[in-house]
Amino acid sequence: AGPIRTLAASGIKDFRKMLAHCEAVTPIRRTVTIEDVGNSAAFLCSDLSAGISGEVVHVDGGFSIAAMNELELK
């Protein structure tokens, strides 16, 4: 998953730069929220996902197909 705004994350060095980078490179052009993660979990717990099993669901707005390196944070 990409960076998500949480209280714990606020203590990570250069976290705001990570968020900005994520917004710039993800296909949805925004960061994922805790609500996005919760909504995905609710879907997976519902009957609507009855046919899904053994899958990894990336709730990251496409961040997993983008890359971030240390140089981009400087």
N, CA, C, O and CB atoms as a CASP TS submission, in Angstrom:
PFRMAT TS
TARGET T0000
AUTHOR 0000-0000-0000
METHOD Language model
MODEL 1
PARENT N/A
ATOM      1  N   ALA     1       0.837  -1.183   0.000  1.00  0.00           N
ATOM      2  CA  ALA     1       0.000   0.000   0.000  1.00  0.00           C
ATOM      3  C   ALA     1       0.879   1.242   0.000  1.00  0.00           C
ATOM      4  O   ALA     1       2.034   1.213   0.425  1.00  0.00           O
ATOM      5  CB  ALA     1      -0.951   0.001   1.212  1.00  0.00           C
ATOM      6  N   GLY     2       0.325   2.282  -0.466  1.00  0.00           N
ATOM      7  CA  GLY     2       1.021   3.562  -0.446  1.00  0.00           C
ATOM      8  C   GLY     2       0.868   4.229   0.902  1.00  0.00           C
ATOM      9  O   GLY     2       0.254   3.671   1.812  1.00  0.00           O
ATOM     10  N   PRO     3       1.417   5.409   1.035  1.00  0.00           N
ATOM     11  CA  PRO     3       1.331   6.118   2.313  1.00  0.00           C
ATOM     12  C   PRO     3      -0.101   6.557   2.622  1.00  0.00           C
ATOM     13  O   PRO     3      -0.825   7.022   1.742  1.00  0.00           O
ATOM     14  CB  PRO     3       2.255   7.334   2.304  1.00  0.00           C
ATOM     15  N   ILE     4      -0.492   6.402   3.880  1.00  0.00           N
ATOM     16  CA  ILE     4      -1.823   6.794   4.346  1.00  0.00           C
ATOM     17  C   ILE     4      -1.649   7.726   5.534  1.00  0.00           C
ATOM     18  O   ILE     4      -0.850   7.457   6.431  1.00  0.00           O
ATOM     19  CB  ILE     4      -2.692   5.545   4.731  1.00  0.00           C
ATOM     20  N   ARG     5      -2.397   8.821   5.536  1.00  0.00           N
ATOM     21  CA  ARG     5      -2.321   9.783   6.642  1.00  0.00           C
ATOM     22  C   ARG     5      -2.880   9.161   7.917  1.00  0.00           C
ATOM     23  O   ARG     5      -4.074   8.882   8.017  1.00  0.00           O
ATOM     24  CB  ARG     5      -3.091  11.081   6.296  1.00  0.00           C
ATOM     25  N   THR     6      -2.004   8.953   8.876  1.00  0.00           N
ATOM     26  CA  THR     6      -2.402   8.490  10.203  1.00  0.00           C
ATOM     27  C   THR     6      -1.559   9.245  11.218  1.00  0.00           C
ATOM     28  O   THR     6      -0.581   9.901  10.859  1.00  0.00           O
ATOM     29  CB  THR     6      -2.225   6.931  10.355  1.00  0.00           C
ATOM     30  N   LEU     7      -1.935   9.153  12.468  1.00  0.00           N
ATOM     31  CA  LEU     7      -1.155   9.790  13.521  1.00  0.00           C
ATOM     32  C   LEU     7       0.258   9.210  13.555  1.00  0.00           C
ATOM     33  O   LEU     7       1.232   9.952  13.679  1.00  0.00           O
ATOM     34  CB  LEU     7      -1.844   9.614  14.890  1.00  0.00           C
ATOM     35  N   ALA     8       0.367   7.904  13.446  1.00  0.00           N
ATOM     36  CA  ALA     8       1.685   7.262  13.465  1.00  0.00           C
ATOM     37  C   ALA     8       2.538   7.701  12.278  1.00  0.00           C
ATOM     38  O   ALA     8       3.743   7.909  12.421  1.00  0.00           O
ATOM     39  CB  ALA     8       1.533   5.739  13.461  1.00  0.00           C
ATOM     40  N   ALA     9       1.920   7.842  11.119  1.00  0.00           N
ATOM     41  CA  ALA     9       2.665   8.221   9.918  1.00  0.00           C
ATOM     42  C   ALA     9       3.214   9.634  10.001  1.00  0.00           C
ATOM     43  O   ALA     9       4.206   9.952   9.346  1.00  0.00           O
ATOM     44  CB  ALA     9       1.784   8.092   8.697  1.00  0.00           C
ATOM     45  N   SER    10       2.587  10.480  10.793  1.00  0.00           N
ATOM     46  CA  SER    10       3.049  11.867  10.892  1.00  0.00           C
ATOM     47  C   SER    10       4.458  11.964  11.471  1.00  0.00           C
ATOM     48  O   SER    10       5.114  12.994  11.316  1.00  0.00           O
ATOM     49  CB  SER    10       2.088  12.677  11.748  1.00  0.00           C
ATOM     50  N   GLY    11       4.928  10.926  12.126  1.00  0.00           N
ATOM     51  CA  GLY    11       6.273  10.922  12.684  1.00  0.00           C
ATOM     52  C   GLY    11       7.345  10.432  11.723  1.00  0.00           C
ATOM     53  O   GLY    11       8.525  10.416  12.075  1.00  0.00           O
ATOM     54  N   ILE    12       6.961  10.036  10.527  1.00  0.00           N
ATOM     55  CA  ILE    12       7.916   9.523   9.545  1.00  0.00           C
ATOM     56  C   ILE    12       8.587  10.690   8.829  1.00  0.00           C
ATOM     57  O   ILE    12       7.921  11.607   8.349  1.00  0.00           O
ATOM     58  CB  ILE    12       7.213   8.586   8.523  1.00  0.00           C
ATOM     59  N   LYS    13       9.912  10.641   8.768  1.00  0.00           N
ATOM     60  CA  LYS    13      10.677  11.687   8.097  1.00  0.00           C
ATOM     61  C   LYS    13      10.254  11.782   6.629  1.00  0.00           C
ATOM     62  O   LYS    13      10.103  10.764   5.953  1.00  0.00           O
ATOM     63  CB  LYS    13      12.199  11.409   8.210  1.00  0.00           C
ATOM     64  N   ASP    14      10.068  12.989   6.153  1.00  0.00           N
ATOM     65  CA  ASP    14       9.704  13.267   4.756  1.00  0.00           C
ATOM     66  C   ASP    14       8.348  12.679   4.353  1.00  0.00           C
ATOM     67  O   ASP    14       8.108  12.436   3.171  1.00  0.00           O
ATOM     68  CB  ASP    14      10.775  12.724   3.835  1.00  0.00           C
ATOM     69  N   PHE    15       7.465  12.452   5.322  1.00  0.00           N
ATOM     70  CA  PHE    15       6.175  11.842   4.997  1.00  0.00           C
ATOM     71  C   PHE    15       5.353  12.717   4.052  1.00  0.00           C
ATOM     72  O   PHE    15       4.688  12.204   3.152  1.00  0.00           O
ATOM     73  CB  PHE    15       5.385  11.578   6.274  1.00  0.00           C
ATOM     74  N   ARG    16       5.397  14.026   4.253  1.00  0.00           N
ATOM     75  CA  ARG    16       4.642  14.918   3.351  1.00  0.00           C
ATOM     76  C   ARG    16       5.157  14.818   1.918  1.00  0.00           C
ATOM     77  O   ARG    16       4.379  14.889   0.966  1.00  0.00           O
ATOM     78  CB  ARG    16       4.733  16.380   3.836  1.00  0.00           C
ATOM     79  N   LYS    17       6.467  14.653   1.768  1.00  0.00           N
ATOM     80  CA  LYS    17       7.030  14.475   0.427  1.00  0.00           C
ATOM     81  C   LYS    17       6.559  13.152  -0.172  1.00  0.00           C
ATOM     82  O   LYS    17       6.285  13.069  -1.369  1.00  0.00           O
ATOM     83  CB  LYS    17       8.575  14.525   0.471  1.00  0.00           C
ATOM     84  N   MET    18       6.467  12.116   0.670  1.00  0.00           N
ATOM     85  CA  MET    18       5.965  10.826   0.190  1.00  0.00           C
ATOM     86  C   MET    18       4.521  10.960  -0.297  1.00  0.00           C
ATOM     87  O   MET    18       4.158  10.421  -1.343  1.00  0.00           O
ATOM     88  CB  MET    18       6.055   9.760   1.307  1.00  0.00           C
ATOM     89  N   LEU    19       3.703  11.684   0.469  1.00  0.00           N
ATOM     90  CA  LEU    19       2.310  11.896   0.071  1.00  0.00           C
ATOM     91  C   LEU    19       2.229  12.653  -1.249  1.00  0.00           C
ATOM     92  O   LEU    19       1.454  12.290  -2.133  1.00  0.00           O
ATOM     93  CB  LEU    19       1.549  12.659   1.164  1.00  0.00           C
ATOM     94  N   ALA    20       3.028  13.699  -1.377  1.00  0.00           N
ATOM     95  CA  ALA    20       3.026  14.495  -2.609  1.00  0.00           C
ATOM     96  C   ALA    20       3.453  13.646  -3.802  1.00  0.00           C
ATOM     97  O   ALA    20       2.866  13.737  -4.880  1.00  0.00           O
ATOM     98  CB  ALA    20       3.957  15.713  -2.466  1.00  0.00           C
ATOM     99  N   HIS    21       4.473  12.825  -3.603  1.00  0.00           N
ATOM    100  CA  HIS    21       4.937  11.941  -4.675  1.00  0.00           C
ATOM    101  C   HIS    21       3.832  10.956  -5.056  1.00  0.00           C
ATOM    102  O   HIS    21       3.572  10.723  -6.236  1.00  0.00           O
ATOM    103  CB  HIS    21       6.217  11.178  -4.243  1.00  0.00           C
ATOM    104  N   CYS    22       3.198  10.393  -4.055  1.00  0.00           N
ATOM    105  CA  CYS    22       2.118   9.435  -4.293  1.00  0.00           C
ATOM    106  C   CYS    22       1.001  10.077  -5.110  1.00  0.00           C
ATOM    107  O   CYS    22       0.505   9.481  -6.067  1.00  0.00           O
ATOM    108  CB  CYS    22       1.563   8.902  -2.960  1.00  0.00           C
ATOM    109  N   GLU    23       0.610  11.282  -4.736  1.00  0.00           N
ATOM    110  CA  GLU    23      -0.442  11.991  -5.474  1.00  0.00           C
ATOM    111  C   GLU    23      -0.031  12.239  -6.923  1.00  0.00           C
ATOM    112  O   GLU    23      -0.869  12.211  -7.824  1.00  0.00           O
ATOM    113  CB  GLU    23      -0.769  13.324  -4.788  1.00  0.00           C
ATOM    114  N   ALA    24       1.243  12.478  -7.140  1.00  0.00           N
ATOM    115  CA  ALA    24       1.728  12.781  -8.490  1.00  0.00           C
ATOM    116  C   ALA    24       1.816  11.549  -9.384  1.00  0.00           C
ATOM    117  O   ALA    24       1.620  11.660 -10.594  1.00  0.00           O
ATOM    118  CB  ALA    24       3.084  13.436  -8.409  1.00  0.00           C
ATOM    119  N   VAL    25       2.107  10.376  -8.819  1.00  0.00           N
ATOM    120  CA  VAL    25       2.366   9.203  -9.658  1.00  0.00           C
ATOM    121  C   VAL    25       1.251   8.168  -9.685  1.00  0.00           C
ATOM    122  O   VAL    25       1.234   7.324 -10.580  1.00  0.00           O
ATOM    123  CB  VAL    25       3.603   8.546  -9.202  1.00  0.00           C
ATOM    124  N   THR    26       0.329   8.201  -8.747  1.00  0.00           N
ATOM    125  CA  THR    26      -0.729   7.193  -8.763  1.00  0.00           C
ATOM    126  C   THR    26      -1.768   7.525  -9.829  1.00  0.00           C
ATOM    127  O   THR    26      -2.046   8.698 -10.080  1.00  0.00           O
ATOM    128  CB  THR    26      -1.398   7.090  -7.380  1.00  0.00           C
ATOM    129  N   PRO    27      -2.331   6.518 -10.447  1.00  0.00           N
ATOM    130  CA  PRO    27      -3.337   6.750 -11.484  1.00  0.00           C
ATOM    131  C   PRO    27      -4.550   7.558 -11.007  1.00  0.00           C
ATOM    132  O   PRO    27      -5.148   8.279 -11.807  1.00  0.00           O
ATOM    133  CB  PRO    27      -3.805   5.433 -12.021  1.00  0.00           C
ATOM    134  N   ILE    28      -4.929   7.457  -9.725  1.00  0.00           N
ATOM    135  CA  ILE    28      -6.101   8.208  -9.253  1.00  0.00           C
ATOM    136  C   ILE    28      -5.737   9.622  -8.808  1.00  0.00           C
ATOM    137  O   ILE    28      -6.619  10.406  -8.461  1.00  0.00           O
ATOM    138  CB  ILE    28      -6.771   7.467  -8.101  1.00  0.00           C
ATOM    139  N   ARG    29      -4.452   9.951  -8.815  1.00  0.00           N
ATOM    140  CA  ARG    29      -3.942  11.294  -8.492  1.00  0.00           C
ATOM    141  C   ARG    29      -4.368  11.811  -7.118  1.00  0.00           C
ATOM    142  O   ARG    29      -4.618  13.003  -6.939  1.00  0.00           O
ATOM    143  CB  ARG    29      -4.399  12.265  -9.538  1.00  0.00           C
ATOM    144  N   ARG    30      -4.444  10.902  -6.163  1.00  0.00           N
ATOM    145  CA  ARG    30      -4.698  11.286  -4.772  1.00  0.00           C
ATOM    146  C   ARG    30      -4.176  10.171  -3.883  1.00  0.00           C
ATOM    147  O   ARG    30      -3.896   9.068  -4.353  1.00  0.00           O
ATOM    148  CB  ARG    30      -6.226  11.553  -4.510  1.00  0.00           C
ATOM    149  N   THR    31      -4.050  10.458  -2.618  1.00  0.00           N
ATOM    150  CA  THR    31      -3.624   9.419  -1.689  1.00  0.00           C
ATOM    151  C   THR    31      -4.828   8.606  -1.238  1.00  0.00           C
ATOM    152  O   THR    31      -5.964   9.078  -1.275  1.00  0.00           O
ATOM    153  CB  THR    31      -2.898  10.032  -0.473  1.00  0.00           C
ATOM    154  N   VAL    32      -4.565   7.404  -0.822  1.00  0.00           N
ATOM    155  CA  VAL    32      -5.602   6.523  -0.300  1.00  0.00           C
ATOM    156  C   VAL    32      -5.905   6.938   1.132  1.00  0.00           C
ATOM    157  O   VAL    32      -5.007   7.328   1.877  1.00  0.00           O
ATOM    158  CB  VAL    32      -5.166   5.024  -0.371  1.00  0.00           C
ATOM    159  N   THR    33      -7.165   6.854   1.507  1.00  0.00           N
ATOM    160  CA  THR    33      -7.577   7.220   2.859  1.00  0.00           C
ATOM    161  C   THR    33      -7.878   5.970   3.676  1.00  0.00           C
ATOM    162  O   THR    33      -8.022   4.873   3.136  1.00  0.00           O
ATOM    163  CB  THR    33      -8.807   8.146   2.821  1.00  0.00           C
ATOM    164  N   ILE    34      -7.971   6.158   4.981  1.00  0.00           N
ATOM    165  CA  ILE    34      -8.349   5.018   5.820  1.00  0.00           C
ATOM    166  C   ILE    34      -9.777   4.579   5.484  1.00  0.00           C
ATOM    167  O   ILE    34     -10.127   3.412   5.664  1.00  0.00           O
ATOM    168  CB  ILE    34      -8.230   5.378   7.329  1.00  0.00           C
ATOM    169  N   GLU    35     -10.591   5.505   5.002  1.00  0.00           N
ATOM    170  CA  GLU    35     -11.944   5.141   4.563  1.00  0.00           C
ATOM    171  C   GLU    35     -11.899   4.228   3.338  1.00  0.00           C
ATOM    172  O   GLU    35     -12.702   3.301   3.229  1.00  0.00           O
ATOM    173  CB  GLU    35     -12.764   6.405   4.247  1.00  0.00           C
ATOM    174  N   ASP    36     -10.967   4.481   2.419  1.00  0.00           N
ATOM    175  CA  ASP    36     -10.806   3.606   1.253  1.00  0.00           C
ATOM    176  C   ASP    36     -10.478   2.185   1.696  1.00  0.00           C
ATOM    177  O   ASP    36     -11.044   1.220   1.183  1.00  0.00           O
ATOM    178  CB  ASP    36      -9.702   4.142   0.318  1.00  0.00           C
ATOM    179  N   VAL    37      -9.574   2.067   2.636  1.00  0.00           N
ATOM    180  CA  VAL    37      -9.183   0.747   3.146  1.00  0.00           C
ATOM    181  C   VAL    37     -10.371   0.087   3.843  1.00  0.00           C
ATOM    182  O   VAL    37     -10.644  -1.094   3.629  1.00  0.00           O
ATOM    183  CB  VAL    37      -7.978   0.867   4.122  1.00  0.00           C
ATOM    184  N   GLY    38     -11.074   0.852   4.678  1.00  0.00           N
ATOM    185  CA  GLY    38     -12.240   0.321   5.378  1.00  0.00           C
ATOM    186  C   GLY    38     -13.342  -0.116   4.430  1.00  0.00           C
ATOM    187  O   GLY    38     -13.962  -1.160   4.633  1.00  0.00           O
ATOM    188  N   ASN    39     -13.591   0.679   3.392  1.00  0.00           N
ATOM    189  CA  ASN    39     -14.613   0.314   2.407  1.00  0.00           C
ATOM    190  C   ASN    39     -14.250  -0.970   1.671  1.00  0.00           C
ATOM    191  O   ASN    39     -15.121  -1.790   1.383  1.00  0.00           O
ATOM    192  CB  ASN    39     -14.811   1.447   1.404  1.00  0.00           C
ATOM    193  N   SER    40     -12.981  -1.142   1.370  1.00  0.00           N
ATOM    194  CA  SER    40     -12.541  -2.372   0.711  1.00  0.00           C
ATOM    195  C   SER    40     -12.709  -3.571   1.633  1.00  0.00           C
ATOM    196  O   SER    40     -13.128  -4.644   1.197  1.00  0.00           O
ATOM    197  CB  SER    40     -11.079  -2.251   0.266  1.00  0.00           C
ATOM    198  N   ALA    41     -12.381  -3.387   2.904  1.00  0.00           N
ATOM    199  CA  ALA    41     -12.562  -4.467   3.881  1.00  0.00           C
ATOM    200  C   ALA    41     -14.041  -4.818   4.024  1.00  0.00           C
ATOM    201  O   ALA    41     -14.398  -5.994   4.092  1.00  0.00           O
ATOM    202  CB  ALA    41     -11.976  -4.065   5.252  1.00  0.00           C
ATOM    203  N   ALA    42     -14.896  -3.802   4.069  1.00  0.00           N
ATOM    204  CA  ALA    42     -16.339  -4.047   4.175  1.00  0.00           C
ATOM    205  C   ALA    42     -16.847  -4.816   2.956  1.00  0.00           C
ATOM    206  O   ALA    42     -17.667  -5.724   3.088  1.00  0.00           O
ATOM    207  CB  ALA    42     -17.105  -2.714   4.320  1.00  0.00           C
ATOM    208  N   PHE    43     -16.357  -4.449   1.773  1.00  0.00           N
ATOM    209  CA  PHE    43     -16.731  -5.172   0.557  1.00  0.00           C
ATOM    210  C   PHE    43     -16.316  -6.635   0.645  1.00  0.00           C
ATOM    211  O   PHE    43     -17.104  -7.529   0.337  1.00  0.00           O
ATOM    212  CB  PHE    43     -16.094  -4.518  -0.675  1.00  0.00           C
ATOM    213  N   LEU    44     -15.072  -6.877   1.069  1.00  0.00           N
ATOM    214  CA  LEU    44     -14.575  -8.249   1.141  1.00  0.00           C
ATOM    215  C   LEU    44     -15.312  -9.086   2.183  1.00  0.00           C
ATOM    216  O   LEU    44     -15.357 -10.312   2.079  1.00  0.00           O
ATOM    217  CB  LEU    44     -13.096  -8.243   1.450  1.00  0.00           C
ATOM    218  N   CYS    45     -15.885  -8.430   3.178  1.00  0.00           N
ATOM    219  CA  CYS    45     -16.666  -9.132   4.207  1.00  0.00           C
ATOM    220  C   CYS    45     -18.125  -9.320   3.796  1.00  0.00           C
ATOM    221  O   CYS    45     -18.881 -10.000   4.489  1.00  0.00           O
ATOM    222  CB  CYS    45     -16.602  -8.369   5.524  1.00  0.00           C
ATOM    223  N   SER    46     -18.517  -8.731   2.691  1.00  0.00           N
ATOM    224  CA  SER    46     -19.917  -8.785   2.271  1.00  0.00           C
ATOM    225  C   SER    46     -20.155  -9.924   1.281  1.00  0.00           C
ATOM    226  O   SER    46     -19.218 -10.535   0.767  1.00  0.00           O
ATOM    227  CB  SER    46     -20.336  -7.450   1.646  1.00  0.00           C
ATOM    228  N   ASP    47     -21.427 -10.187   1.034  1.00  0.00           N
ATOM    229  CA  ASP    47     -21.803 -11.194   0.044  1.00  0.00           C
ATOM    230  C   ASP    47     -21.399 -10.788  -1.369  1.00  0.00           C
ATOM    231  O   ASP    47     -21.295 -11.641  -2.251  1.00  0.00           O
ATOM    232  CB  ASP    47     -23.299 -11.443   0.098  1.00  0.00           C
ATOM    233  N   LEU    48     -21.172  -9.505  -1.592  1.00  0.00           N
ATOM    234  CA  LEU    48     -20.774  -9.031  -2.920  1.00  0.00           C
ATOM    235  C   LEU    48     -19.429  -9.602  -3.361  1.00  0.00           C
ATOM    236  O   LEU    48     -19.142  -9.655  -4.557  1.00  0.00           O
ATOM    237  CB  LEU    48     -20.711  -7.514  -2.932  1.00  0.00           C
ATOM    238  N   SER    49     -18.612 -10.025  -2.419  1.00  0.00           N
ATOM    239  CA  SER    49     -17.295 -10.569  -2.759  1.00  0.00           C
ATOM    240  C   SER    49     -17.254 -12.088  -2.619  1.00  0.00           C
ATOM    241  O   SER    49     -16.176 -12.668  -2.489  1.00  0.00           O
ATOM    242  CB  SER    49     -16.223  -9.942  -1.875  1.00  0.00           C
ATOM    243  N   ALA    50     -18.409 -12.732  -2.645  1.00  0.00           N
ATOM    244  CA  ALA    50     -18.485 -14.180  -2.418  1.00  0.00           C
ATOM    245  C   ALA    50     -17.610 -14.988  -3.375  1.00  0.00           C
ATOM    246  O   ALA    50     -17.146 -16.069  -3.012  1.00  0.00           O
ATOM    247  CB  ALA    50     -19.917 -14.639  -2.546  1.00  0.00           C
ATOM    248  N   GLY    51     -17.380 -14.500  -4.560  1.00  0.00           N
ATOM    249  CA  GLY    51     -16.583 -15.233  -5.536  1.00  0.00           C
ATOM    250  C   GLY    51     -15.094 -14.940  -5.474  1.00  0.00           C
ATOM    251  O   GLY    51     -14.331 -15.454  -6.292  1.00  0.00           O
ATOM    252  N   ILE    52     -14.674 -14.136  -4.534  1.00  0.00           N
ATOM    253  CA  ILE    52     -13.263 -13.767  -4.423  1.00  0.00           C
ATOM    254  C   ILE    52     -12.615 -14.585  -3.314  1.00  0.00           C
ATOM    255  O   ILE    52     -13.106 -14.612  -2.185  1.00  0.00           O
ATOM    256  CB  ILE    52     -13.103 -12.245  -4.146  1.00  0.00           C
ATOM    257  N   SER    53     -11.517 -15.247  -3.638  1.00  0.00           N
ATOM    258  CA  SER    53     -10.751 -15.962  -2.611  1.00  0.00           C
ATOM    259  C   SER    53      -9.299 -16.063  -3.053  1.00  0.00           C
ATOM    260  O   SER    53      -9.001 -16.124  -4.245  1.00  0.00           O
ATOM    261  CB  SER    53     -11.346 -17.379  -2.348  1.00  0.00           C
ATOM    262  N   GLY    54      -8.413 -16.080  -2.083  1.00  0.00           N
ATOM    263  CA  GLY    54      -6.997 -16.255  -2.369  1.00  0.00           C
ATOM    264  C   GLY    54      -6.370 -15.124  -3.161  1.00  0.00           C
ATOM    265  O   GLY    54      -5.404 -15.346  -3.891  1.00  0.00           O
ATOM    266  N   GLU    55      -6.890 -13.937  -3.035  1.00  0.00           N
ATOM    267  CA  GLU    55      -6.370 -12.795  -3.776  1.00  0.00           C
ATOM    268  C   GLU    55      -5.749 -11.768  -2.842  1.00  0.00           C
ATOM    269  O   GLU    55      -6.156 -11.628  -1.688  1.00  0.00           O
ATOM    270  CB  GLU    55      -7.475 -12.151  -4.599  1.00  0.00           C
ATOM    271  N   VAL    56      -4.772 -11.063  -3.351  1.00  0.00           N
ATOM    272  CA  VAL    56      -4.222  -9.906  -2.658  1.00  0.00           C
ATOM    273  C   VAL    56      -4.871  -8.685  -3.294  1.00  0.00           C
ATOM    274  O   VAL    56      -4.739  -8.457  -4.496  1.00  0.00           O
ATOM    275  CB  VAL    56      -2.637  -9.850  -2.749  1.00  0.00           C
ATOM    276  N   VAL    57      -5.561  -7.915  -2.495  1.00  0.00           N
ATOM    277  CA  VAL    57      -6.238  -6.723  -3.004  1.00  0.00           C
ATOM    278  C   VAL    57      -5.419  -5.504  -2.588  1.00  0.00           C
ATOM    279  O   VAL    57      -5.326  -5.182  -1.403  1.00  0.00           O
ATOM    280  CB  VAL    57      -7.716  -6.626  -2.468  1.00  0.00           C
ATOM    281  N   HIS    58      -4.840  -4.843  -3.552  1.00  0.00           N
ATOM    282  CA  HIS    58      -4.043  -3.652  -3.281  1.00  0.00           C
ATOM    283  C   HIS    58      -4.974  -2.447  -3.215  1.00  0.00           C
ATOM    284  O   HIS    58      -5.566  -2.058  -4.222  1.00  0.00           O
ATOM    285  CB  HIS    58      -2.942  -3.448  -4.369  1.00  0.00           C
ATOM    286  N   VAL    59      -5.100  -1.870  -2.051  1.00  0.00           N
ATOM    287  CA  VAL    59      -5.910  -0.662  -1.884  1.00  0.00           C
ATOM    288  C   VAL    59      -4.918   0.495  -1.820  1.00  0.00           C
ATOM    289  O   VAL    59      -4.612   1.018  -0.749  1.00  0.00           O
ATOM    290  CB  VAL    59      -6.837  -0.728  -0.580  1.00  0.00           C
ATOM    291  N   ASP    60      -4.430   0.876  -2.986  1.00  0.00           N
ATOM    292  CA  ASP    60      -3.351   1.862  -3.026  1.00  0.00           C
ATOM    293  C   ASP    60      -3.481   2.848  -4.177  1.00  0.00           C
ATOM    294  O   ASP    60      -2.535   3.577  -4.472  1.00  0.00           O
ATOM    295  CB  ASP    60      -2.029   1.163  -3.122  1.00  0.00           C
ATOM    296  N   GLY    61      -4.625   2.881  -4.823  1.00  0.00           N
ATOM    297  CA  GLY    61      -4.830   3.835  -5.907  1.00  0.00           C
ATOM    298  C   GLY    61      -3.905   3.633  -7.093  1.00  0.00           C
ATOM    299  O   GLY    61      -3.738   4.538  -7.910  1.00  0.00           O
ATOM    300  N   GLY    62      -3.310   2.470  -7.194  1.00  0.00           N
ATOM    301  CA  GLY    62      -2.364   2.192  -8.267  1.00  0.00           C
ATOM    302  C   GLY    62      -0.916   2.438  -7.878  1.00  0.00           C
ATOM    303  O   GLY    62      -0.019   2.306  -8.712  1.00  0.00           O
ATOM    304  N   PHE    63      -0.675   2.796  -6.615  1.00  0.00           N
ATOM    305  CA  PHE    63       0.685   3.090  -6.151  1.00  0.00           C
ATOM    306  C   PHE    63       1.622   1.904  -6.355  1.00  0.00           C
ATOM    307  O   PHE    63       2.811   2.092  -6.611  1.00  0.00           O
ATOM    308  CB  PHE    63       0.665   3.484  -4.676  1.00  0.00           C
ATOM    309  N   SER    64       1.100   0.687  -6.244  1.00  0.00           N
ATOM    310  CA  SER    64       1.949  -0.500  -6.366  1.00  0.00           C
ATOM    311  C   SER    64       2.533  -0.665  -7.764  1.00  0.00           C
ATOM    312  O   SER    64       3.482  -1.426  -7.948  1.00  0.00           O
ATOM    313  CB  SER    64       1.159  -1.736  -6.003  1.00  0.00           C
ATOM    314  N   ILE    65       1.985   0.033  -8.745  1.00  0.00           N
ATOM    315  CA  ILE    65       2.562  -0.039 -10.086  1.00  0.00           C
ATOM    316  C   ILE    65       3.509   1.124 -10.362  1.00  0.00           C
ATOM    317  O   ILE    65       4.121   1.194 -11.428  1.00  0.00           O
ATOM    318  CB  ILE    65       1.458  -0.062 -11.129  1.00  0.00           C
ATOM    319  N   ALA    66       3.626   2.032  -9.400  1.00  0.00           N
ATOM    320  CA  ALA    66       4.547   3.167  -9.508  1.00  0.00           C
ATOM    321  C   ALA    66       5.745   2.896  -8.604  1.00  0.00           C
ATOM    322  O   ALA    66       5.727   1.950  -7.817  1.00  0.00           O
ATOM    323  CB  ALA    66       3.842   4.518  -9.122  1.00  0.00           C
ATOM    324  N   ALA    67       6.759   3.700  -8.711  1.00  0.00           N
ATOM    325  CA  ALA    67       7.952   3.503  -7.896  1.00  0.00           C
ATOM    326  C   ALA    67       8.341   4.798  -7.200  1.00  0.00           C
ATOM    327  O   ALA    67       8.091   5.890  -7.709  1.00  0.00           O
ATOM    328  CB  ALA    67       9.114   2.991  -8.753  1.00  0.00           C
ATOM    329  N   MET    68       8.953   4.661  -6.036  1.00  0.00           N
ATOM    330  CA  MET    68       9.479   5.816  -5.303  1.00  0.00           C
ATOM    331  C   MET    68      10.881   5.439  -4.840  1.00  0.00           C
ATOM    332  O   MET    68      11.100   4.368  -4.274  1.00  0.00           O
ATOM    333  CB  MET    68       8.547   6.218  -4.079  1.00  0.00           C
ATOM    334  N   ASN    69      11.804   6.323  -5.088  1.00  0.00           N
ATOM    335  CA  ASN    69      13.137   6.057  -4.572  1.00  0.00           C
ATOM    336  C   ASN    69      13.581   7.209  -3.682  1.00  0.00           C
ATOM    337  O   ASN    69      12.964   8.274  -3.661  1.00  0.00           O
ATOM    338  CB  ASN    69      14.138   5.841  -5.722  1.00  0.00           C
ATOM    339  N   GLU    70      14.644   6.978  -2.961  1.00  0.00           N
ATOM    340  CA  GLU    70      15.126   7.960  -1.989  1.00  0.00           C
ATOM    341  C   GLU    70      15.506   9.281  -2.650  1.00  0.00           C
ATOM    342  O   GLU    70      15.329  10.342  -2.053  1.00  0.00           O
ATOM    343  CB  GLU    70      16.321   7.403  -1.231  1.00  0.00           C
ATOM    344  N   LEU    71      16.021   9.230  -3.864  1.00  0.00           N
ATOM    345  CA  LEU    71      16.441  10.453  -4.544  1.00  0.00           C
ATOM    346  C   LEU    71      15.263  11.379  -4.824  1.00  0.00           C
ATOM    347  O   LEU    71      15.420  12.600  -4.799  1.00  0.00           O
ATOM    348  CB  LEU    71      17.148  10.112  -5.844  1.00  0.00           C
ATOM    349  N   GLU    72      14.090  10.818  -5.089  1.00  0.00           N
ATOM    350  CA  GLU    72      12.926  11.645  -5.376  1.00  0.00           C
ATOM    351  C   GLU    72      12.435  12.391  -4.147  1.00  0.00           C
ATOM    352  O   GLU    72      11.694  13.366  -4.274  1.00  0.00           O
ATOM    353  CB  GLU    72      11.814  10.795  -5.933  1.00  0.00           C
ATOM    354  N   LEU    73      12.834  11.951  -2.963  1.00  0.00           N
ATOM    355  CA  LEU    73      12.407  12.602  -1.734  1.00  0.00           C
ATOM    356  C   LEU    73      13.258  13.819  -1.401  1.00  0.00           C
ATOM    357  O   LEU    73      12.872  14.631  -0.561  1.00  0.00           O
ATOM    358  CB  LEU    73      12.450  11.622  -0.589  1.00  0.00           C
ATOM    359  N   LYS    74      14.398  13.954  -2.042  1.00  0.00           N
ATOM    360  CA  LYS    74      15.319  15.050  -1.720  1.00  0.00           C
ATOM    361  C   LYS    74      15.009  16.288  -2.515  1.00  0.00           C
ATOM    362  O   LYS    74      15.688  17.304  -2.366  1.00  0.00           O
ATOM    363  CB  LYS    74      16.751  14.635  -1.971  1.00  0.00           C
TER
END
